[in-house]
Amino acid sequence: MVCPMQAARNEILLDLDRAADELRATYANTARLPVAEYMIRSASDHAHRLASMIEMIRGHSGRLLDIGFNSVVTHAYLTADIEAHLIGFDDYGPDEKPRSSSWKLRGRDVPTHDLNIERHVAPYDAEAFDIVVFLEVFEHLSTDPMHALAEINRLTRIGGTLIFSTPNITSARSIERLLRGESPYVSGRFMKARSTNRHNREYTPKELRLLMEAAGYRVDILETPEFYQPRASSDVWQWIEKNGASVEFRGDTVVMTCTKTSGVVERYPDFLYFPAAPNRYERIRECQEQAAFAMSAGQASAAEPYLRELVELEPQSPSAHSGLAQALEEQQRFAEATLSYSNALQWTDRDRSAIVQAGFDAVERCLWKSRDPELARQVTQALASKFEGSPPHCVLAARVLHALGSSTDARVYLQRALRSDRKNERARMLLQEWFGHAAG
């Protein structure tokens, strides 16, 4: 007699077969069929592990992001209670941009984005998802695995769930391979062509717990089930015990369920990253690249940390300050944006009139949205040391003074702007609007 748990697992295995048949039929005679066939073969090779993961996922509901997805698996776990979004993991060159498409699964068009999870920012708002699924991807990362976990943290709401799996390098099977003089990696062979398919690093359960805690997660479940054959021999288990090591967590796969409790705690854990002296210019380039990716994806909150680091690295760079100001303005943090635009002006060459005017326009725009009279006075005074007497500063001062009820002083500043630049339409317009005449 089959126990209820095994019966449920058998039903999921049948669901995987049905999902494979439907995927093949949906994409028959299309350019995507080879990709679908690859996913079907992969799902078949790892069916027992995937059935276990599907069972875990079906216990959740809400908005779900599956990173490094297999369409067969997604088809099998999709229910009416799950709104799925997919990210395909690809290793692009530095100039290639992420791509967007969709997979048709169970009659739905499931949004899909192909990007490099170690470098790119996903095109979603912060805390957009209730559940993130990250299965058998982490071992493929080769340059900055914590970027992936930091991005997952950004995308997950507080209290949201991360479902994670990866090979266990301290499994009994890996130890057996070592004792035979072989590599402990499950799949560490190099590919002739550039590929993300090889395992670049496999992890111990202890390391993974530390990484999740560094990424702002509480580990609720950490297990190491056995999914694959052949199992390690009894001699290996006896050897482990005989040498005083624990036999706990020796299965072939690390499976974790984690809950987001905070933002990222430690971006570069010491045990995973060399504490090398930073190359300032390389870091500037990386921050510029990451901020540009985030802003192009409409993710100002994700760009902000990189832009703040750029300001620290280049405190006299107008573009660094204005970039941060733009990200703050997009988040409707107008008071902070005003100060950042003001800082950008402080380091801008006064003779670059078009850039100066654009900077003052941005300061004005954010000042009026912030509705903070004291901030307006503070910024006007701060800019006076460099721009006193310039038409843009005179117009800004006039608007601030007029808003504060000092109409006479406001008129003086507008007249000063026109003496410096007779063609200043803004000063002329405000004189007409406020005082009923264009000059004098």
C-alpha positions as CSV (number, residue, x, y, z in Angstrom):
1,M,0.0,0.0,0.0
2,V,1.4,3.5,-1.0
3,C,1.5,6.0,1.9
4,P,-0.4,9.3,1.4
5,M,2.8,11.3,1.2
6,Q,4.2,9.1,-1.6
7,A,0.9,9.1,-3.4
8,A,0.9,12.9,-3.4
9,R,4.5,12.9,-4.7
10,N,3.6,10.4,-7.4
11,E,0.7,12.7,-8.5
12,I,3.2,15.6,-8.8
13,L,5.4,13.4,-11.0
14,L,2.4,12.8,-13.2
15,D,1.8,16.6,-13.3
16,L,5.4,17.1,-14.5
17,D,4.7,14.6,-17.3
18,R,1.5,16.4,-18.3
19,A,3.2,19.8,-18.1
20,A,6.0,18.5,-20.4
21,D,3.4,17.3,-23.0
22,E,1.5,20.6,-22.9
23,L,4.7,22.7,-23.2
24,R,5.8,20.6,-26.2
25,A,2.4,21.0,-27.9
26,T,2.3,24.7,-27.2
27,Y,5.7,25.4,-28.8
28,A,5.7,22.8,-31.6
29,N,6.9,24.3,-34.9
30,T,8.1,27.5,-33.2
31,A,11.6,28.9,-32.6
32,R,11.3,28.3,-28.9
33,L,10.8,24.5,-29.2
34,P,14.5,23.6,-28.7
35,V,14.5,25.6,-25.4
36,A,11.3,23.9,-24.3
37,E,12.8,20.5,-25.1
38,Y,15.9,21.3,-23.1
39,M,13.7,22.2,-20.1
40,I,11.6,19.0,-20.6
41,R,14.8,16.9,-20.5
42,S,16.1,18.7,-17.4
43,A,12.8,18.3,-15.6
44,S,12.9,14.6,-16.4
45,D,16.5,14.2,-15.1
46,H,15.7,15.9,-11.8
47,A,12.1,14.9,-11.4
48,H,12.2,13.6,-7.8
49,R,13.9,16.7,-6.5
50,L,11.6,19.0,-8.5
51,A,8.5,17.2,-7.3
52,S,9.6,17.9,-3.7
53,M,10.1,21.6,-4.6
54,I,6.8,21.8,-6.3
55,E,5.1,20.4,-3.2
56,M,6.8,23.2,-1.1
57,I,5.8,25.9,-3.5
58,R,2.1,24.8,-3.7
59,G,1.9,25.5,0.0
60,H,2.2,29.2,-0.7
61,S,0.1,31.8,-2.4
62,G,0.5,35.4,-3.7
63,R,2.9,37.1,-6.1
64,L,5.8,34.8,-6.9
65,L,9.1,35.3,-8.7
66,D,11.0,32.3,-10.0
67,I,14.7,33.0,-10.8
68,G,16.4,30.5,-13.1
69,F,13.0,28.9,-13.8
70,N,12.1,25.7,-15.7
71,S,8.8,26.2,-17.6
72,V,7.8,22.6,-17.0
73,V,8.1,23.1,-13.2
74,T,6.4,26.5,-13.3
75,H,3.5,24.9,-15.2
76,A,3.3,22.2,-12.6
77,Y,3.1,24.5,-9.6
78,L,0.9,27.2,-11.0
79,T,-2.4,27.5,-9.2
80,A,-5.2,30.1,-9.1
81,D,-3.6,31.4,-5.9
82,I,-0.1,32.1,-7.5
83,E,0.7,35.0,-9.8
84,A,4.0,34.0,-11.3
85,H,6.8,36.0,-12.9
86,L,10.0,34.5,-14.3
87,I,13.6,35.5,-14.6
88,G,16.0,33.5,-16.8
89,F,19.6,33.5,-15.7
90,D,22.0,34.3,-18.6
91,D,25.5,35.6,-18.5
92,Y,25.5,38.6,-20.8
93,G,28.5,40.7,-21.9
94,P,28.8,44.2,-20.3
95,D,27.0,46.0,-23.2
96,E,24.0,43.6,-23.6
97,K,20.7,44.5,-22.0
98,P,18.1,42.3,-20.4
99,R,15.3,41.0,-22.6
100,S,11.7,40.6,-21.8
101,S,9.1,38.1,-23.2
102,S,6.6,35.6,-21.8
103,W,5.9,31.9,-21.6
104,K,2.4,30.6,-22.2
105,L,1.6,28.2,-19.3
106,R,-1.8,26.9,-18.3
107,G,-3.4,29.4,-20.6
108,R,-1.6,32.4,-19.0
109,D,1.1,34.6,-20.5
110,V,3.7,34.5,-17.7
111,P,6.0,37.6,-17.8
112,T,9.6,36.6,-18.3
113,H,12.9,38.6,-18.1
114,D,16.3,37.2,-19.2
115,L,19.1,38.9,-17.3
116,N,22.3,38.4,-15.4
117,I,21.2,38.1,-11.7
118,E,24.8,38.7,-10.6
119,R,24.9,42.2,-12.2
120,H,21.5,43.4,-13.4
121,V,18.5,44.9,-11.5
122,A,15.2,43.2,-12.2
123,P,12.5,45.5,-13.6
124,Y,10.3,45.3,-10.5
125,D,9.6,47.7,-7.6
126,A,11.0,47.0,-4.2
127,E,9.1,44.4,-2.1
128,A,7.0,43.4,-5.1
129,F,6.8,39.7,-4.3
130,D,5.5,37.5,-1.5
131,I,7.6,34.4,-2.6
132,V,10.9,34.1,-4.5
133,V,11.9,30.7,-5.8
134,F,15.7,30.2,-6.4
135,L,16.3,26.6,-7.2
136,E,19.7,25.1,-8.3
137,V,21.0,28.5,-9.6
138,F,23.3,29.7,-6.8
139,E,26.0,27.1,-7.6
140,H,26.2,28.5,-11.2
141,L,27.1,32.1,-10.1
142,S,30.7,33.1,-10.8
143,T,31.4,36.7,-9.9
144,D,29.1,38.2,-7.3
145,P,26.6,35.8,-5.7
146,M,25.7,38.2,-3.0
147,H,24.4,40.7,-5.6
148,A,21.8,38.0,-6.4
149,L,20.8,37.6,-2.8
150,A,20.7,41.4,-2.3
151,E,18.5,41.8,-5.3
152,I,16.2,39.0,-4.1
153,N,16.0,40.8,-0.7
154,R,15.0,44.1,-2.5
155,L,12.3,42.3,-4.4
156,T,10.8,40.4,-1.4
157,R,8.4,42.0,1.0
158,I,9.3,42.0,4.7
159,G,7.9,38.6,6.0
160,G,8.1,37.2,2.5
161,T,9.5,33.7,1.7
162,L,12.5,32.5,-0.2
163,I,12.5,28.9,-1.3
164,F,16.1,27.8,-2.1
165,S,18.0,24.8,-3.1
166,T,21.6,24.0,-4.2
167,P,24.0,21.0,-4.2
168,N,25.6,20.1,-0.8
169,I,29.4,20.0,-1.2
170,T,29.6,18.3,2.2
171,S,27.2,15.5,1.3
172,A,28.2,11.9,1.9
173,R,28.3,11.5,-1.9
174,S,30.8,14.4,-2.2
175,I,32.9,13.0,0.6
176,E,33.0,9.6,-1.2
177,R,34.2,11.2,-4.4
178,L,37.0,13.0,-2.5
179,L,38.0,9.7,-0.9
180,R,38.3,8.2,-4.4
181,G,40.5,11.1,-5.4
182,E,37.8,12.8,-7.5
183,S,36.4,16.3,-7.3
184,P,33.6,16.7,-4.8
185,Y,31.6,19.0,-7.2
186,V,28.5,17.6,-8.8
187,S,29.1,19.3,-12.1
188,G,32.4,21.2,-12.2
189,R,33.6,20.4,-15.7
190,F,34.4,23.3,-18.0
191,M,32.4,23.9,-21.1
192,K,34.0,24.5,-24.5
193,A,31.7,27.4,-25.2
194,R,30.9,30.1,-22.7
195,S,28.0,28.9,-20.6
196,T,26.3,29.3,-17.2
197,N,25.6,25.6,-17.0
198,R,28.8,24.5,-15.0
199,H,28.9,24.7,-11.2
200,N,31.4,27.5,-10.3
201,R,31.1,27.0,-6.6
202,E,29.2,24.6,-4.4
203,Y,28.4,25.4,-0.8
204,T,28.2,23.8,2.7
205,P,25.0,24.1,4.7
206,K,26.9,26.2,7.3
207,E,28.0,28.7,4.6
208,L,24.5,29.0,3.2
209,R,23.0,29.7,6.6
210,L,25.6,32.5,7.1
211,L,24.8,33.9,3.6
212,M,21.1,34.0,4.2
213,E,21.6,35.8,7.5
214,A,23.9,38.3,5.8
215,A,21.3,38.8,3.1
216,G,18.6,39.7,5.7
217,Y,16.8,36.4,6.0
218,R,15.9,34.1,8.9
219,V,16.4,30.4,8.1
220,D,13.2,28.6,9.0
221,I,14.0,25.2,7.4
222,L,17.4,23.8,6.4
223,E,17.4,20.2,5.3
224,T,19.6,18.0,3.1
225,P,17.4,15.3,1.5
226,E,18.8,12.6,-0.8
227,F,17.3,12.8,-4.2
228,Y,19.8,11.1,-6.5
229,Q,21.3,7.7,-7.1
230,P,23.6,6.0,-6.3
231,R,23.7,6.9,-2.6
232,A,27.0,6.9,-0.7
233,S,28.1,3.5,0.5
234,S,27.7,2.5,4.1
235,D,31.5,2.5,4.4
236,V,31.5,6.3,3.9
237,W,28.9,6.9,6.6
238,Q,31.0,4.7,8.9
239,W,34.1,6.6,8.0
240,I,32.4,10.0,8.8
241,E,31.3,8.7,12.2
242,K,34.6,7.1,13.0
243,N,36.4,10.4,12.4
244,G,34.2,12.3,14.8
245,A,32.2,14.3,12.2
246,S,28.5,14.7,12.3
247,V,26.3,12.6,10.0
248,E,23.7,15.4,10.0
249,F,23.2,17.4,6.8
250,R,24.9,14.9,4.5
251,G,22.2,14.5,1.9
252,D,23.0,15.6,-1.7
253,T,20.9,18.8,-1.8
254,V,20.5,21.7,0.5
255,V,16.9,22.8,0.7
256,M,16.0,26.0,2.6
257,T,12.9,28.0,3.4
258,C,13.7,31.5,4.7
259,T,11.8,34.6,5.8
260,K,12.9,38.1,5.0
261,T,13.4,40.1,8.3
262,S,15.4,43.1,7.2
263,G,17.5,44.7,4.4
264,V,20.9,43.2,3.6
265,V,23.0,43.0,6.7
266,E,26.5,42.4,5.2
267,R,27.0,42.9,1.4
268,Y,30.4,41.2,1.2
269,P,30.8,38.4,3.8
270,D,34.5,37.9,4.7
271,F,34.3,34.1,4.2
272,L,33.1,34.5,0.6
273,Y,35.0,37.6,-0.7
274,F,38.6,38.6,-0.6
275,P,39.2,41.7,1.5
276,A,41.3,43.1,-1.4
277,A,42.2,46.8,-1.5
278,P,39.5,48.4,-3.6
279,N,40.3,49.8,-7.1
280,R,38.6,53.2,-6.9
281,Y,38.2,53.7,-10.6
282,E,36.9,50.2,-11.2
283,R,34.4,50.6,-8.4
284,I,33.3,54.0,-9.8
285,R,32.6,52.2,-13.1
286,E,30.7,49.4,-11.4
287,C,28.5,51.8,-9.5
288,Q,27.8,53.8,-12.6
289,E,26.9,50.6,-14.5
290,Q,24.6,49.3,-11.7
291,A,22.9,52.7,-11.2
292,A,22.3,53.0,-14.9
293,F,20.8,49.5,-15.1
294,A,18.5,50.2,-12.2
295,M,17.3,53.6,-13.4
296,S,16.7,52.3,-16.9
297,A,14.5,49.6,-15.3
298,G,12.6,52.3,-13.4
299,Q,14.1,51.1,-10.1
300,A,15.2,54.3,-8.4
301,S,15.3,52.7,-5.0
302,A,17.7,50.1,-6.3
303,A,19.9,52.7,-7.9
304,E,20.1,54.9,-4.8
305,P,22.8,52.9,-2.9
306,Y,25.1,52.9,-5.9
307,L,24.6,56.6,-6.5
308,R,25.3,57.4,-2.8
309,E,28.5,55.4,-3.1
310,L,29.4,57.4,-6.2
311,V,29.0,60.6,-4.3
312,E,31.3,59.3,-1.6
313,L,33.9,58.2,-4.3
314,E,33.6,61.5,-6.3
315,P,32.3,64.2,-3.9
316,Q,33.2,67.0,-6.4
317,S,31.4,65.4,-9.3
318,P,28.2,67.3,-10.4
319,S,27.0,64.3,-12.2
320,A,27.2,62.1,-9.1
321,H,25.2,64.5,-7.1
322,S,22.6,65.1,-9.8
323,G,22.3,61.4,-10.5
324,L,21.5,60.8,-6.8
325,A,19.0,63.8,-6.9
326,Q,17.2,62.3,-9.9
327,A,16.8,58.9,-8.0
328,L,15.5,60.8,-4.9
329,E,13.1,62.9,-7.0
330,E,11.7,59.7,-8.7
331,Q,11.0,58.4,-5.2
332,Q,9.2,61.7,-4.4
333,R,11.7,62.5,-1.7
334,F,11.8,66.1,-2.8
335,A,13.6,67.7,0.2
336,E,16.5,65.3,-0.2
337,A,16.5,65.8,-4.0
338,T,16.6,69.6,-3.5
339,L,19.8,69.3,-1.4
340,S,21.4,66.9,-3.9
341,Y,20.6,69.2,-6.9
342,S,22.0,72.1,-4.9
343,N,25.2,70.1,-4.2
344,A,25.5,69.4,-7.9
345,L,25.3,73.1,-8.6
346,Q,28.0,73.9,-6.1
347,W,30.5,71.8,-8.2
348,T,29.2,73.0,-11.6
349,D,31.3,75.5,-13.6
350,R,29.4,78.8,-13.4
351,D,30.1,79.5,-17.1
352,R,28.2,76.5,-18.3
353,S,25.0,78.4,-18.4
354,A,22.7,75.7,-19.9
355,I,23.7,73.2,-17.2
356,V,23.5,75.8,-14.5
357,Q,20.0,76.8,-15.6
358,A,18.9,73.1,-15.7
359,G,20.2,72.7,-12.2
360,F,18.3,75.7,-10.9
361,D,15.1,74.5,-12.7
362,A,15.5,71.1,-10.8
363,V,16.1,72.9,-7.5
364,E,13.0,75.0,-8.0
365,R,10.9,72.1,-9.1
366,C,11.7,70.0,-6.0
367,L,11.5,73.0,-3.6
368,W,7.9,73.7,-4.5
369,K,7.0,70.1,-4.2
370,S,8.7,69.8,-0.8
371,R,6.7,72.8,0.5
372,D,9.4,73.6,3.1
373,P,10.0,77.4,3.5
374,E,13.1,76.9,5.7
375,L,14.6,74.5,3.2
376,A,14.0,77.1,0.4
377,R,15.8,79.8,2.5
378,Q,18.7,77.5,3.3
379,V,19.2,76.4,-0.3
380,T,19.0,79.9,-1.6
381,Q,21.6,81.1,0.9
382,A,23.9,78.2,0.1
383,L,23.9,78.9,-3.6
384,A,24.4,82.6,-3.1
385,S,28.1,82.1,-2.3
386,K,28.8,80.9,-5.8
387,F,25.8,82.3,-7.9
388,E,24.9,85.6,-6.3
389,G,23.9,88.0,-9.0
390,S,23.5,85.3,-11.7
391,P,20.0,85.4,-13.4
392,P,19.1,81.8,-12.3
393,H,19.9,82.5,-8.7
394,C,18.1,85.9,-8.8
395,V,15.0,84.2,-10.1
396,L,15.2,81.5,-7.4
397,A,15.7,84.1,-4.7
398,A,12.8,86.1,-6.0
399,R,10.5,83.1,-6.0
400,V,11.5,82.2,-2.4
401,L,11.1,85.8,-1.2
402,H,7.7,86.2,-2.9
403,A,6.5,82.9,-1.3
404,L,7.6,84.2,2.1
405,G,5.7,87.5,1.6
406,S,8.7,89.7,0.8
407,S,7.4,91.1,-2.5
408,T,9.6,94.2,-2.5
409,D,12.8,92.2,-2.1
410,A,11.5,89.7,-4.8
411,R,11.1,92.6,-7.3
412,V,14.6,93.8,-6.6
413,Y,16.0,90.3,-7.4
414,L,13.9,90.1,-10.6
415,Q,15.2,93.5,-11.8
416,R,18.7,92.4,-11.0
417,A,18.2,89.3,-13.1
418,L,17.1,91.5,-16.0
419,R,20.0,93.8,-15.7
420,S,22.3,90.8,-16.1
421,D,20.3,89.3,-18.9
422,R,17.8,91.4,-20.7
423,K,16.4,88.4,-22.5
424,N,15.6,86.4,-19.3
425,E,12.0,85.4,-20.0
426,R,11.4,83.9,-16.6
427,A,12.3,87.1,-14.7
428,R,10.2,89.2,-17.2
429,M,7.2,86.8,-16.9
430,L,7.3,86.9,-13.1
431,L,7.5,90.7,-13.0
432,Q,4.4,90.8,-15.2
433,E,2.6,88.2,-13.2
434,W,3.3,89.6,-9.7
435,F,3.6,93.3,-10.3
436,G,1.8,94.0,-13.6
437,H,4.8,95.2,-15.5
438,A,7.9,93.8,-17.2
439,A,10.6,96.0,-15.9
440,G,11.5,99.0,-13.8
